[in-house]
Amino acid sequence: MRIILIGPPGGGKGTQAKLLCQRLGLAHFATGDILRDAVKKDSSEGALAKPFMANGQLVPDAVVNEIVNSRLRAPDRPADFVMDGYPRTLEQALAFDTVLKQQALQLDAVIYLKVEDEEIVRRNSARLTCINPKCMATYNTVSKPPKTTGRCDLCQQLLYQRDDDKAETIRNRLQIFHERHQAILHHYKRQGLLVEVHGCGDIEAIYAAVIQSLKV
Ligand code: AMP
C-alpha cells in the first residue's frame, strides 16, 4: 500500500505515519527527518537545506525532489510506503507523479489530516523531540508527555524544542501550508485519491478514522 499524508505542520502526520508503518508494515518516508539528518551530517544537501529549515521555509523543490527520486530509483526501494511531509508543493506533486509512473508504482490514497490553526499553534509549541539522531521520537507536553520530564522514553536522551517548533516559526509554516495545500489537494482530488480525516482528538481514534478511510 502506498499512501501520502498531507496536513499542517505538527498536525499529527508523523504520529499517524509511524502507526501505519508499524501496523501495516509500510516504509516511513519523512522528508523532514531525512533533511534534519542531512543537516546534522553537514552533507551538501544539508548545507543547502539548513537556512530554509531554520526559518520554517520550504527547502527548494529541486533538493527535495532529488532526495525522493534517488530513494525511489534505488534497487532496494520500498514497494509500500507512507509519504510524510512530501509533496508540499504542486511542483513536488507533479515530480512525484513522474517518478511513480517511471517506477510503475501507483498510489492507493492521499489522506488529508485536517486540523484547525489554533490547535496547531497550541500543539506545536508543546512539541519536544529526542536529541538522539537515531531516535528522534516526538512528545507533546500536553497530549503525549514523556514519562520523565525532559527525557526520551525510548532511549533516555534529552528532549529539545526544534527551531521550527517555536511560535513565530509555526505561524510562518502555517501560512506557507495554507498558500500551497489547496493546489495539492485539488491535484489529488482530480485523481480520485483524496480522503479527508479530522485530525483532532485521541491518537487511536484518529488512527481508526484513517484506517476506515483506507478501507483496509
Ligand atoms: P517536517 O519535519 O515535515 O515538519 O519538516 C521540517 C522542515 O523540513 C520543513 O519546515 C521544511 O523546511 C523542510 N521540509 C520537509 N519536507 C519538505 C518538503 N517536502 N519540501 C520542502 N521542504 C521540506
Residues whose N, C-alpha, C, O or C-beta is under 5 A from the ligand:
A	BS01	AMP	P9 T31 G32 D33 L35 F52 M53 G56 Q57 L58 V59 V64 D84 G85 Y86 P87 R88 D164
